[in-house]
Amino acid sequence: MKIIIANWKMNVGVRESVALARGTLLTLRGRKLIPELVICPPFVALSEVRKVVARSAVALGAQNVSWAESGSYTGEISARMLQELGVTHAIIGHSERRSLLHETDEMVNKKVLHALASQLTPIVCVGETRQERQAGKTHEVVGQQLKAALLDVRLRVTDRLLIAYEPLSAIGSGEAASVPEIVETHTFIRSLLREFFGERVASAMQILYGGSVDGENAYGFLREQQVDGVLVGGGSVKINQFKDIVHAACEVLEAQQKV
């Protein structure tokens, strides 16, 4: 099963989010085989968007989550609070939070542990800068981020944790990574997951690609066996663009069924 996660970031308010959620549901109309779909609106829109996607195939995600259950953490949102709004997934360690808000590997790890303990599915983001890739340090950087994020994490086959590989040079730039680069890095990430959790658990985990995913390149990414899905930013708030991405996933699933 392929998965598409829509990260609306800080681009839409409540009314726009509701309209976008309705449009997202329409992208699935008439399709027999559909991908798993998670939408991540801004915090202020979660309650209203929940009303739109209730009883649908679309799940609700958050763009962040605190590592604390409660307490004096002004401006933070706990896993429990999110779950009261029907949230099942949370993006953790996005590069924008790491670079702009100085979120550290230690903070990411604490959030992952708390999310798992709260039965919230973490979407853990990792990725290197353009300079690091050009210097041949992709494995070093991604490996360090992954090891730090998953420190002390214990997973059973029934537990869910998603990894999103997002090279920083591709985020919001319109320049997605090449398919060979993505496949090679996803293969490396899978090898680390096997090392951390064993073959049985690692083989069940999903690894996504994110970074300038659009309607033109989505099919090329999703048809690869090593790419379990995509994390879509800017393309997810342009409903016609997002429709093409969803339909690309549907076409991949239909093609796989015929094999």
C-alpha positions as CSV (number, residue, x, y, z in Angstrom):
1,M,0.0,0.0,0.0
2,K,1.3,3.5,-0.9
3,I,0.7,6.4,1.4
4,I,0.4,10.1,0.7
5,I,0.8,12.6,3.5
6,A,-0.3,16.2,2.8
7,N,1.6,18.9,4.9
8,W,-0.3,22.1,4.5
9,K,2.2,24.0,6.7
10,M,1.2,27.6,7.6
11,N,-0.5,28.2,4.3
12,V,-4.2,28.0,5.0
13,G,-6.6,29.2,7.6
14,V,-9.7,27.4,8.9
15,R,-12.1,28.2,6.1
16,E,-9.5,27.4,3.5
17,S,-8.6,24.2,5.3
18,V,-12.2,23.0,5.3
19,A,-12.5,23.7,1.5
20,L,-9.2,22.0,0.9
21,A,-10.3,18.9,2.9
22,R,-13.5,18.7,0.9
23,G,-11.5,18.9,-2.3
24,T,-9.1,16.2,-1.1
25,L,-12.0,13.9,-0.6
26,L,-13.2,14.5,-4.1
27,T,-9.8,13.4,-5.5
28,L,-10.7,9.8,-4.3
29,R,-14.1,9.7,-6.0
30,G,-14.6,7.0,-8.5
31,R,-11.4,5.2,-7.7
32,K,-11.5,1.5,-6.7
33,L,-7.9,1.3,-5.4
34,I,-6.8,4.3,-3.3
35,P,-3.6,5.1,-1.4
36,E,-3.6,5.6,2.4
37,L,-4.1,9.4,2.7
38,V,-3.2,11.6,5.7
39,I,-3.8,15.4,5.7
40,C,-2.0,17.6,8.2
41,P,-3.7,21.0,8.5
42,P,-2.5,23.8,10.9
43,F,-3.5,23.2,14.5
44,V,-6.2,25.8,14.4
45,A,-8.1,24.0,11.7
46,L,-7.9,20.4,13.0
47,S,-11.3,20.5,14.7
48,E,-13.2,21.7,11.6
49,V,-11.3,19.5,9.2
50,R,-12.1,16.5,11.4
51,K,-15.8,17.1,10.7
52,V,-15.1,16.9,7.0
53,V,-13.0,13.7,6.9
54,A,-15.0,11.9,9.6
55,R,-16.2,8.5,8.3
56,S,-14.0,8.8,5.3
57,A,-10.8,7.0,4.2
58,V,-8.7,10.1,5.0
59,A,-6.8,10.3,8.3
60,L,-5.9,13.4,10.2
61,G,-2.3,14.3,11.1
62,A,-0.6,17.1,13.0
63,Q,2.4,19.1,11.9
64,N,4.1,18.8,15.2
65,V,3.6,17.4,18.7
66,S,5.2,18.1,22.1
67,W,7.3,15.6,24.0
68,A,5.4,16.3,27.2
69,E,2.0,15.0,28.2
70,S,1.1,18.3,30.0
71,G,2.6,21.1,32.0
72,S,4.1,24.6,31.6
73,Y,4.9,24.5,27.9
74,T,3.4,27.6,26.5
75,G,2.3,27.2,22.8
76,E,2.8,23.4,22.7
77,I,0.3,20.7,21.9
78,S,0.4,17.3,23.5
79,A,-0.4,13.9,22.0
80,R,-3.5,13.6,24.2
81,M,-4.8,17.0,23.0
82,L,-4.3,15.9,19.4
83,Q,-6.0,12.6,19.9
84,E,-9.1,14.4,21.3
85,L,-9.3,16.0,17.9
86,G,-9.1,12.7,16.1
87,V,-5.5,13.0,15.1
88,T,-3.7,9.7,14.4
89,H,-0.3,10.9,12.9
90,A,2.2,13.6,13.7
91,I,5.1,15.0,11.7
92,I,8.3,15.1,13.8
93,G,11.6,16.6,13.0
94,H,10.7,18.4,9.8
95,S,13.7,20.2,8.4
96,E,12.0,23.6,8.7
97,R,11.6,23.0,12.4
98,R,15.2,21.8,12.7
99,S,16.7,24.7,10.8
100,L,14.3,27.6,11.6
101,L,13.3,26.7,15.1
102,H,16.5,25.0,16.2
103,E,14.8,21.7,17.0
104,T,17.6,19.2,18.0
105,D,18.0,15.5,17.5
106,E,17.4,15.1,21.2
107,M,14.1,16.9,21.0
108,V,13.1,14.9,18.0
109,N,13.8,11.6,19.9
110,K,11.8,12.7,22.9
111,K,8.8,13.5,20.6
112,V,9.1,10.2,18.9
113,L,9.1,8.3,22.2
114,H,6.2,10.2,23.5
115,A,4.1,9.9,20.3
116,L,4.7,6.1,20.3
117,A,3.8,5.8,24.0
118,S,0.6,7.7,23.2
119,Q,-0.3,5.5,20.2
120,L,0.2,8.3,17.8
121,T,2.0,7.4,14.6
122,P,5.2,9.4,14.2
123,I,6.3,10.6,10.7
124,V,10.0,11.1,11.3
125,C,11.8,13.4,8.9
126,V,15.4,13.1,7.9
127,G,17.5,14.7,5.2
128,E,20.8,16.3,4.2
129,T,21.6,19.7,2.8
130,R,22.8,20.3,-0.7
131,Q,26.3,20.9,0.5
132,E,26.3,17.7,2.5
133,R,25.1,15.7,-0.5
134,Q,27.7,17.3,-2.8
135,A,30.4,16.4,-0.2
136,G,29.2,12.7,-0.3
137,K,27.9,12.9,3.3
138,T,24.3,11.8,2.7
139,H,24.6,8.5,4.5
140,E,26.6,10.0,7.3
141,V,24.0,12.8,7.9
142,V,20.9,10.8,7.4
143,G,22.2,7.9,9.4
144,Q,23.1,10.1,12.4
145,Q,19.7,11.8,12.3
146,L,17.9,8.4,12.1
147,K,20.0,6.9,14.9
148,A,19.4,9.9,17.2
149,A,15.7,10.0,16.4
150,L,15.1,6.3,17.1
151,L,17.3,6.1,20.2
152,D,15.7,3.8,22.8
153,V,12.7,3.2,20.5
154,R,11.4,-0.4,20.7
155,L,8.9,-1.5,18.0
156,R,6.7,-4.5,17.6
157,V,5.3,-5.5,14.2
158,T,2.0,-4.0,15.2
159,D,3.5,-0.6,16.0
160,R,3.7,2.1,13.2
161,L,6.4,4.6,12.6
162,L,7.0,6.2,9.2
163,I,10.3,7.6,7.9
164,A,10.2,10.6,5.5
165,Y,13.4,11.3,3.6
166,E,13.4,14.9,2.6
167,P,16.7,16.3,1.2
168,L,16.7,20.0,2.1
169,S,17.7,21.1,-1.3
170,A,14.4,19.8,-2.7
171,I,12.0,21.3,-0.2
172,G,10.1,24.2,-1.7
173,S,12.7,24.6,-4.4
174,G,10.9,22.9,-7.3
175,E,14.0,20.7,-7.7
176,A,13.1,17.2,-6.6
177,A,15.8,14.6,-6.0
178,S,16.4,12.2,-8.8
179,V,14.8,8.7,-8.7
180,P,18.2,6.9,-8.5
181,E,19.2,9.2,-5.6
182,I,15.9,8.5,-3.8
183,V,16.1,4.8,-4.3
184,E,19.7,4.6,-3.1
185,T,19.0,6.6,0.0
186,H,15.8,4.7,0.8
187,T,17.7,1.4,0.5
188,F,20.3,2.7,2.9
189,I,17.6,3.8,5.4
190,R,16.0,0.4,5.1
191,S,19.3,-1.3,6.0
192,L,19.6,0.8,9.1
193,L,16.0,0.0,10.1
194,R,16.9,-3.7,9.8
195,E,19.9,-3.1,12.0
196,F,17.8,-1.3,14.6
197,F,14.7,-3.4,14.7
198,G,15.3,-6.7,12.8
199,E,14.1,-7.9,9.4
200,R,10.5,-8.6,10.4
201,V,9.8,-5.1,11.9
202,A,11.9,-3.2,9.4
203,S,10.3,-4.8,6.3
204,A,6.8,-3.6,7.6
205,M,7.9,0.0,8.0
206,Q,7.2,2.6,5.3
207,I,9.8,5.0,3.9
208,L,8.4,8.1,2.1
209,Y,10.1,10.7,-0.1
210,G,9.4,14.4,0.3
211,G,10.6,17.5,-1.5
212,S,9.0,19.2,-4.5
213,V,6.6,16.3,-5.2
214,D,4.2,17.3,-7.9
215,G,1.7,15.8,-10.4
216,E,4.4,15.3,-13.0
217,N,7.0,13.4,-10.9
218,A,4.8,11.6,-8.4
219,Y,4.2,8.5,-10.5
220,G,8.0,8.1,-11.2
221,F,8.6,8.1,-7.4
222,L,5.7,5.9,-6.4
223,R,6.3,3.2,-8.9
224,E,9.6,2.4,-7.2
225,Q,9.3,-0.5,-4.8
226,Q,11.6,1.3,-2.4
227,V,9.4,4.3,-2.2
228,D,6.3,3.5,0.0
229,G,4.8,7.0,-0.4
230,V,5.3,10.7,-0.5
231,L,5.1,13.6,1.9
232,V,3.8,16.5,-0.1
233,G,4.1,20.2,1.0
234,G,3.4,23.0,-1.5
235,G,1.7,20.6,-3.9
236,S,-0.9,19.6,-1.3
237,V,-2.5,23.0,-1.0
238,K,-3.0,23.3,-4.8
239,I,-6.0,21.0,-5.2
240,N,-5.5,20.3,-8.9
241,Q,-1.9,19.5,-8.3
242,F,-2.7,17.3,-5.4
243,K,-5.4,15.5,-7.4
244,D,-2.7,14.5,-10.0
245,I,-0.5,13.2,-7.2
246,V,-3.3,11.1,-5.7
247,H,-4.3,9.8,-9.1
248,A,-0.7,8.9,-9.8
249,A,-0.7,6.7,-6.6
250,C,-4.0,5.1,-7.7
251,E,-2.5,4.3,-11.1
252,V,0.6,2.7,-9.4
253,L,-1.7,0.6,-7.2
254,E,-3.8,-0.5,-10.2
255,A,-0.7,-1.4,-12.2
256,Q,0.7,-3.4,-9.2
257,Q,-2.5,-5.4,-8.9
258,K,-2.2,-6.5,-12.5
259,V,1.3,-7.9,-12.1
